[in-house]
Amino acid sequence: MLQISTRGGFVVTSSAILAAVVVGCTSTVQGTPSPATSGTPTSASAVDPFVGLVACQVLDQLNAGQGFNPGDNISHRNECTATKPGIGSNGLALDPVQGLAEFRETDPGATETTVNGRKALEVQNALGCTVAFEVKEHARVLAQMAMSQPENNSQACPLARNLADRVEALLPRIR
């Protein structure tokens, strides 16, 4: 399997990746599992602007009718990538912990921009393009496009910006 790792947190693969998610359960009714909770919201859920959003569901919605394969969850985090034969792959990460400052640390050459009025950073490299935009100080979205043919890499950033614009339109305004 060909794996290409990008600095934006995505792993682009040439074949589908299957991911298993392990969820903690309690047995409140014998034989019927339910998520383990304390009854009070955790600090993570209280500040997570992406509660209820699943990266693969969002990516599949935005890719509908464009020839992309269904998205694959590429990690234990809320990240997804989808391939389009002959073009490459696009990806989406909904990160409730890291903001643009952390992105800037890993990609100091990123260019400042905006996505529908939100602060954003964009970085293009030999693998494609990643657009990171701010949702909150410590929450960001990464929209990525990786071209399967290097000679088409000039198309990566316009495609990543388009994906970022469409994702942003789905998010609530949080300030």
Secondary structure, DSSP 8 states (H G I E B T S, - for coil): --EEE-TTS-EEESS---------EEEEETTEEEE---SS--HHHHH-TTTT--HHHHHHHHHTTTT----EE-SSSSEEEEEETTTEEEEEEEESS--HHHHHHH-TT-EEEEETTEEEEEEEETTEEEEEEEEETTEEEEEEEEESSGGGGGGHHHHHHHHHHHHHTTS----
